[in-house]
Amino acid sequence: MNVERPLPREVKVIDSASLFRLEERAEVLCLSQRLDPTWVRANVAPDGTHYLWPALWHTLSHRPDVPDQVRWELLIALRTGDRVVSWLDVTPDDFVPLPKVTSREEGMQVRQLLDQASSVREWLLGEGQRSGRL
C-alpha cells in the first residue's frame, strides 16, 4: 500500500461490458480483489450502471511484474434489481480511460448507495436462504 501516492479524486461510472472486462483483467493478472467473472456474467444486469469509488493504492511487492493498482469499492447493479458492493483492483492503464460521474450530486448518491448496499457475500447468503440451498 502506498500512502504517499494520492488516490484518484473521481468516481467512475461503467457499463456491464466494462465491468466484465475489468473483472477478467483482474483475474488474468491474479489481482487480490476481484470477483469470479463467471459469477459476474451470470448475475450482473446486462444493461446496468455500476460505479467505482477509489479506496487505496495496492502494490504486490512480491510480484514486481504487476503494476500498482487502485483498490476500488465496486457498486454492482444485479439482474434481480438489487445493488451489491464488492472490491475490485484496477491498474491505472485500465481505470484512467473510464468515464467519471458528471456531478458532485451523483457522486454523493453513489456514496450513499455504497454505504447502504449489502456485500456480495451477504447477498449470496440471502439468495441461498430464499432458494433453500443453505
Secondary structure as GFF3:
##gff-version 3
##sequence-region A 1 134
A	DSSP	beta_strand	12	15	.	.	.	ID=ss1
A	DSSP	alpha_helix	16	28	.	.	.	ID=ss2
A	DSSP	alpha_helix	37	43	.	.	.	ID=ss3
A	DSSP	beta_strand	49	58	.	.	.	ID=ss4
A	DSSP	beta_strand	69	77	.	.	.	ID=ss5
A	DSSP	beta_strand	83	90	.	.	.	ID=ss6
A	DSSP	alpha_helix	92	95	.	.	.	ID=ss7
A	DSSP	alpha_helix	104	116	.	.	.	ID=ss8
A	DSSP	beta_strand	118	119	.	.	.	ID=ss9
A	DSSP	alpha_helix	120	131	.	.	.	ID=ss10
###
